[in-house]
Amino acid sequence: MARVMKGVSFNTDDEFDKKLLNYIEKRGMFSKVIKRLIEKEMNGVINSKVNVVTAQIEQKEIDLPKQVELPVKKGPSASKFI
């Protein structure tokens, strides 16, 4: 029986790679998991070409217009505006 073996490397200095490695080591059946992921991608269940975009919100200080005090009308006719 002929077998082809492909290796997958994990960088243990990289948090993402370390998280993946820890997960698969606890789960086991590495080869089976990889084969099922390939099968799902072939069948269109998952799309490996999806780009993940991380948005960063930049906080900026802005100058707001200064408050302006409006003149208050005083006198007998002022009460009709209130």
Backbone bond lengths (Angstrom), bond angles and torsions (degrees), N, CA, C in turn:
res aa  C-N    CA-C-N  psi(-1)  N-CA   C-N-CA  omega(-1)  CA-C   N-CA-C  phi
1 M - - - 1.451 - - 1.531 108.01 -
2 A 1.321 116.67 127.61 1.469 121.88 -179.45 1.519 110.44 -91.63
3 R 1.314 115.61 135.27 1.472 121.25 178.29 1.514 109.05 -128.34
4 V 1.326 115.61 144.21 1.456 122.35 173.75 1.513 106.40 -114.57
5 M 1.315 116.70 130.01 1.458 120.64 -179.69 1.521 109.11 -113.25
6 K 1.333 115.59 134.50 1.466 123.15 176.74 1.518 107.65 -119.14
7 G 1.321 116.21 137.04 1.461 119.86 -179.35 1.521 111.59 -98.52
8 V 1.311 114.88 149.74 1.461 121.33 175.17 1.522 106.23 -125.68
9 S 1.333 116.24 126.13 1.465 118.65 -179.42 1.524 110.26 -100.60
10 F 1.315 115.35 148.44 1.453 122.92 177.33 1.523 107.82 -126.76
11 N 1.309 116.87 126.33 1.452 122.43 178.40 1.527 108.03 -86.68
12 T 1.312 117.33 109.24 1.464 120.65 -176.11 1.529 112.67 -73.85
13 D 1.329 117.60 -6.88 1.465 120.77 173.29 1.526 111.87 -86.01
14 D 1.344 117.08 -13.07 1.454 123.25 -179.42 1.534 108.90 -97.87
15 E 1.323 117.22 124.54 1.469 121.32 -176.26 1.529 112.53 -59.45
16 F 1.331 117.50 -40.91 1.476 120.70 -179.29 1.526 110.07 -63.87
17 D 1.338 116.68 -49.61 1.464 120.30 179.44 1.526 111.12 -60.95
18 K 1.332 116.55 -40.40 1.459 120.96 -179.31 1.530 110.71 -63.12
19 K 1.342 115.65 -39.76 1.471 120.44 179.22 1.535 110.49 -64.30
20 L 1.344 116.26 -43.12 1.470 119.72 177.97 1.517 111.59 -62.83
21 L 1.315 116.42 -45.00 1.459 121.48 -179.12 1.523 111.30 -62.41
22 N 1.325 117.24 -44.98 1.468 120.08 178.23 1.517 111.37 -60.87
23 Y 1.324 116.09 -41.43 1.470 120.40 179.83 1.525 111.15 -61.07
24 I 1.333 116.29 -50.17 1.463 118.99 -174.33 1.523 111.37 -71.74
25 E 1.327 117.70 -29.95 1.464 119.51 177.44 1.528 110.88 -67.81
26 K 1.333 117.57 -35.84 1.466 121.06 177.82 1.531 110.67 -72.47
27 R 1.326 115.63 -37.83 1.465 121.02 -176.69 1.514 111.97 -75.37
28 G 1.337 116.76 -41.64 1.460 120.74 -177.24 1.523 111.02 82.01
29 M 1.310 116.69 -176.26 1.479 124.49 178.57 1.535 111.77 52.54
30 F 1.324 116.47 48.17 1.458 121.92 -176.77 1.527 111.80 -52.85
31 S 1.314 116.53 -49.84 1.464 121.20 -177.16 1.529 111.60 -60.10
32 K 1.311 116.57 -43.02 1.462 121.09 -179.23 1.528 111.31 -65.13
33 V 1.347 116.86 -41.28 1.463 121.26 179.26 1.527 110.42 -61.87
34 I 1.321 116.69 -45.52 1.469 121.48 -179.98 1.527 110.32 -63.16
35 K 1.308 117.07 -43.80 1.470 120.44 179.99 1.526 111.44 -62.91
36 R 1.329 117.40 -39.22 1.475 120.44 178.63 1.528 110.98 -67.54
37 L 1.332 117.19 -37.84 1.469 119.68 176.43 1.528 111.31 -63.77
38 I 1.310 116.22 -41.60 1.477 120.19 177.60 1.521 110.13 -62.78
39 E 1.335 116.32 -43.40 1.465 120.79 178.94 1.529 111.43 -60.96
40 K 1.332 116.99 -43.87 1.472 120.75 179.25 1.523 111.10 -62.46
41 E 1.323 116.74 -40.99 1.465 119.60 178.65 1.527 110.88 -65.60
42 M 1.325 117.26 -41.18 1.471 121.19 178.94 1.522 111.02 -61.57
43 N 1.327 117.01 -36.31 1.460 122.03 -178.21 1.526 113.55 -87.39
44 G 1.335 116.91 3.33 1.453 120.85 177.19 1.516 114.61 79.12
45 V 1.326 117.55 10.60 1.455 120.52 -179.98 1.526 110.03 -72.02
46 I 1.317 116.42 -37.27 1.461 121.79 175.00 1.516 108.48 -124.49
47 N 1.298 116.24 152.98 1.459 121.33 -178.99 1.518 108.51 -120.36
48 S 1.316 116.81 113.61 1.461 120.31 -177.56 1.518 112.41 -79.44
49 K 1.329 117.30 -6.92 1.458 120.28 -177.01 1.525 112.77 -94.23
50 V 1.331 116.58 10.10 1.460 120.58 179.76 1.526 108.42 -73.85
51 N 1.311 115.82 128.62 1.457 120.83 177.68 1.516 108.86 -92.51
52 V 1.299 116.15 129.77 1.453 121.37 177.56 1.517 107.45 -94.71
53 V 1.321 115.39 125.08 1.457 120.93 -179.59 1.522 108.41 -111.91
54 T 1.308 115.45 127.14 1.453 120.66 176.98 1.511 107.84 -104.70
55 A 1.304 115.73 119.85 1.469 120.20 179.76 1.516 108.91 -93.55
56 Q 1.295 114.87 132.81 1.454 120.16 175.12 1.512 107.85 -112.22
57 I 1.318 114.97 130.12 1.456 120.38 -179.67 1.513 107.66 -93.29
58 E 1.298 115.13 124.94 1.453 120.60 -179.73 1.515 108.94 -98.83
59 Q 1.317 115.55 126.05 1.450 119.60 179.17 1.512 108.90 -91.13
60 K 1.312 116.36 132.56 1.455 122.30 178.79 1.520 109.22 -131.68
61 E 1.299 114.49 144.78 1.455 118.77 172.98 1.516 107.78 -88.41
62 I 1.301 115.79 137.29 1.464 119.53 178.80 1.519 108.76 -124.64
63 D 1.305 115.46 151.16 1.458 120.96 177.10 1.515 108.95 -88.13
64 L 1.318 115.03 118.71 1.457 120.26 176.98 1.523 108.89 -89.48
65 P 1.331 116.77 153.24 1.463 119.05 177.54 1.528 110.10 -60.65
66 K 1.311 116.17 144.88 1.461 120.57 179.43 1.515 109.76 -71.60
67 Q 1.336 113.91 148.13 1.463 118.58 179.26 1.517 109.92 -66.24
68 V 1.291 114.00 140.29 1.464 120.16 178.44 1.517 107.77 -116.71
69 E 1.321 115.65 130.81 1.453 118.95 177.44 1.520 108.64 -88.62
70 L 1.293 115.08 126.65 1.461 120.37 178.99 1.529 109.00 -85.05
71 P 1.303 116.01 142.56 1.470 117.98 179.50 1.529 110.25 -66.72
72 V 1.302 114.80 138.86 1.463 120.58 178.37 1.521 107.64 -100.72
73 K 1.306 113.71 126.16 1.457 119.44 -179.54 1.518 109.50 -77.49
74 K 1.299 116.35 125.76 1.465 121.01 -179.62 1.523 109.09 -110.68
75 G 1.238 113.94 151.37 1.467 118.29 178.32 1.496 111.25 125.98
76 P 1.334 117.55 -175.55 1.464 122.36 -173.47 1.525 113.06 -66.75
77 S 1.313 119.51 -30.19 1.468 120.01 -177.08 1.525 111.85 -85.85
78 A 1.351 119.83 -6.00 1.457 122.54 -177.92 1.527 111.46 -66.58
79 S 1.313 119.03 -31.81 1.463 121.85 -176.01 1.526 112.72 -65.97
80 K 1.292 118.95 -23.31 1.462 119.32 -178.88 1.537 111.64 -75.82
81 F 1.358 118.64 -13.37 1.471 120.87 177.76 1.512 112.00 -92.22
82 I 1.318 118.27 -8.29 1.459 121.37 -176.41 1.512 110.47 -92.85
